[in-house]
Amino acid sequence: MVSAAAGAVGGAAVQQAAAAGAVGGAAVKEVARSFRWQQALAAAAAKGYRSATLPQGHATIVPRVPTPETSSSSSSSDSSSSSSSSSSLNKVVFEGRYTNFSLGHIWERYDFLQTHLLLQEALLLQQGQQPELLQPEHLLQQRPMEQHQLLLQLQLQQQQQQQQRAACGVGVAVSAFCLH
């Protein structure tokens, strides 16, 4: 009975150690991922790349003067809701662009810092999955045309091969002289 209790305690200790190891491993993995992203961006900036997905703008936070109604409601609320309400007291003036679409609705509705960090993480993730996005913008704009031209060439080659096979498949004696 004593050995069974010791085995249960030992099993619990092993589970706790495994859980701690998993948490530590996840933290190390996250730090390594962040470091790789920062290295990729630093390398891209050092090469002078300007991509359509790289941040090309800046935002300015303009504090608004709180009205008596908003100041009384924020003082009566707890600390977690006051931090979210304080961000709504600021107005964000955005100049430039982060992506190919307008972000005015995001700046008006959400906290600037949180939005900035989310956009930065999304851009880094996109560039990590598609490193060719770090090319200059004019090359990125040419990429769809190049893919279209490659598809046309592939279709043309397939048609030519089918025509050659059809021409060579006339007879057994003739097909011996055809080279594929």
C-alpha positions as CSV (number, residue, x, y, z in Angstrom):
1,M,0.0,0.0,0.0
2,V,2.9,2.3,0.8
3,S,4.5,1.6,-2.6
4,A,1.2,2.4,-4.4
5,A,1.0,5.8,-2.6
6,A,4.7,6.5,-3.5
7,G,4.0,5.5,-7.1
8,A,1.0,8.0,-7.2
9,V,3.1,10.8,-5.8
10,G,5.9,10.0,-8.2
11,G,3.5,10.0,-11.1
12,A,2.1,13.4,-10.1
13,A,5.6,14.8,-9.9
14,V,6.4,13.4,-13.4
15,Q,3.2,15.1,-14.7
16,Q,4.1,18.4,-13.1
17,A,7.6,18.3,-14.5
18,A,6.3,17.5,-18.0
19,A,3.8,20.4,-17.8
20,A,6.6,22.7,-16.6
21,G,8.8,21.5,-19.4
22,A,6.0,22.1,-22.0
23,V,5.4,25.7,-20.7
24,G,9.2,26.4,-20.8
25,G,9.5,24.9,-24.3
26,A,6.6,27.0,-25.5
27,A,8.2,30.1,-24.1
28,V,11.6,29.3,-25.7
29,K,9.8,28.6,-29.0
30,E,8.0,31.9,-28.9
31,V,11.2,33.9,-28.1
32,A,13.0,32.1,-31.0
33,R,10.2,32.9,-33.4
34,S,10.2,36.5,-32.4
35,F,13.9,36.7,-32.8
36,R,13.8,35.1,-36.3
37,W,11.1,37.6,-37.3
38,Q,13.2,40.5,-36.1
39,Q,16.3,39.2,-37.9
40,A,14.3,38.9,-41.1
41,L,13.0,42.4,-40.9
42,A,16.4,43.8,-40.0
43,A,17.9,42.0,-43.0
44,A,15.2,43.3,-45.3
45,A,15.6,46.8,-44.0
46,A,19.4,46.6,-44.4
47,K,19.0,45.6,-48.0
48,G,16.6,48.5,-48.6
49,Y,13.6,46.4,-49.6
50,R,10.3,48.3,-49.6
51,S,7.5,45.8,-50.0
52,A,3.8,46.4,-50.3
53,T,3.4,44.7,-47.0
54,L,6.0,46.6,-45.0
55,P,4.7,49.4,-42.8
56,Q,4.9,52.7,-44.7
57,G,3.1,55.1,-42.4
58,H,2.9,56.4,-38.9
59,A,0.1,57.2,-36.5
60,T,-0.2,60.0,-34.0
61,I,-2.2,59.7,-30.8
62,V,-4.1,62.9,-30.0
63,P,-5.5,63.0,-26.5
64,R,-9.1,64.2,-26.2
65,V,-10.3,66.3,-23.4
66,P,-12.5,64.1,-21.2
67,T,-16.0,65.4,-20.6
68,P,-17.5,65.3,-17.0
69,E,-19.7,62.4,-18.0
70,T,-16.8,60.2,-19.2
71,S,-14.5,61.2,-16.2
72,S,-17.2,60.2,-13.7
73,S,-18.0,56.9,-15.4
74,S,-14.3,56.0,-15.6
75,S,-13.6,56.8,-12.0
76,S,-16.5,54.6,-10.8
77,S,-15.4,51.6,-13.0
78,D,-12.7,49.1,-12.0
79,S,-9.1,49.2,-13.3
80,S,-9.6,46.7,-16.2
81,S,-12.4,48.7,-17.8
82,S,-10.8,52.1,-17.2
83,S,-7.8,51.0,-19.2
84,S,-10.0,50.2,-22.2
85,S,-12.0,53.4,-21.8
86,S,-8.9,55.5,-21.6
87,S,-7.9,54.4,-25.0
88,S,-11.2,55.6,-26.4
89,L,-10.4,59.1,-25.1
90,N,-7.6,59.3,-27.6
91,K,-7.9,60.0,-31.3
92,V,-5.5,58.4,-33.7
93,V,-4.4,60.3,-36.8
94,F,-3.0,57.8,-39.3
95,E,-0.8,58.9,-42.2
96,G,0.5,56.4,-44.7
97,R,-0.4,52.8,-44.9
98,Y,0.4,49.4,-43.4
99,T,-1.4,47.3,-46.0
100,N,-3.2,47.7,-49.3
101,F,-6.5,48.5,-47.6
102,S,-7.7,51.4,-45.5
103,L,-7.4,51.0,-41.7
104,G,-9.4,54.1,-40.6
105,H,-12.1,51.9,-39.1
106,I,-9.6,50.0,-37.1
107,W,-7.9,53.1,-35.7
108,E,-11.2,54.6,-34.6
109,R,-12.4,51.5,-32.9
110,Y,-9.5,49.8,-31.2
111,D,-6.5,50.8,-29.2
112,F,-3.6,52.0,-31.4
113,L,-0.9,50.0,-29.6
114,Q,-2.7,46.8,-29.7
115,T,-3.6,47.2,-33.4
116,H,-0.1,48.2,-34.3
117,L,1.3,45.1,-32.6
118,L,-1.3,42.8,-34.2
119,L,-0.5,44.3,-37.6
120,Q,3.2,43.9,-37.1
121,E,2.8,40.3,-36.0
122,A,0.5,39.5,-39.0
123,L,3.0,41.1,-41.4
124,L,5.9,39.2,-39.9
125,L,4.0,36.0,-40.1
126,Q,3.1,36.6,-43.8
127,Q,6.7,37.4,-44.6
128,G,7.9,34.4,-42.7
129,Q,5.6,32.1,-44.7
130,Q,6.3,33.9,-48.0
131,P,9.9,35.3,-48.0
132,E,9.5,36.5,-51.6
133,L,7.3,39.3,-50.2
134,L,10.5,41.0,-49.2
135,Q,11.3,41.7,-52.8
136,P,10.9,45.3,-54.2
137,E,7.3,46.3,-54.8
138,H,7.7,46.6,-58.6
139,L,8.7,42.9,-58.7
140,L,5.8,41.9,-56.6
141,Q,3.4,43.6,-59.1
142,Q,5.0,41.7,-62.0
143,R,4.6,38.3,-60.2
144,P,0.9,37.6,-61.3
145,M,1.9,38.3,-65.0
146,E,4.8,35.9,-64.7
147,Q,2.6,33.2,-63.3
148,H,0.1,33.7,-66.1
149,Q,2.9,33.5,-68.7
150,L,4.2,30.3,-67.2
151,L,0.7,28.7,-67.3
152,L,0.3,29.7,-71.0
153,Q,3.7,28.2,-71.8
154,L,2.8,25.0,-70.0
155,Q,-0.5,24.7,-71.9
156,L,1.3,25.3,-75.2
157,Q,3.9,22.5,-74.4
158,Q,1.1,20.1,-73.5
159,Q,-0.7,20.8,-76.8
160,Q,2.5,20.3,-78.8
161,Q,3.2,17.0,-77.1
162,Q,-0.4,15.8,-77.8
163,Q,-0.1,16.8,-81.4
164,Q,3.2,14.9,-81.7
165,R,1.8,11.8,-80.1
166,A,-1.2,12.0,-82.4
167,A,1.0,12.4,-85.5
168,C,3.3,9.5,-84.4
169,G,0.4,7.2,-83.5
170,V,-0.6,6.6,-87.1
171,G,1.0,3.2,-87.6
172,V,3.4,0.8,-85.9
173,A,6.1,1.2,-88.6
174,V,5.8,5.0,-88.6
175,S,5.8,5.3,-84.8
176,A,9.2,3.5,-84.6
177,F,10.7,6.6,-86.4
178,C,9.0,9.2,-84.1
179,L,11.1,10.6,-81.3
180,H,9.4,11.8,-78.2
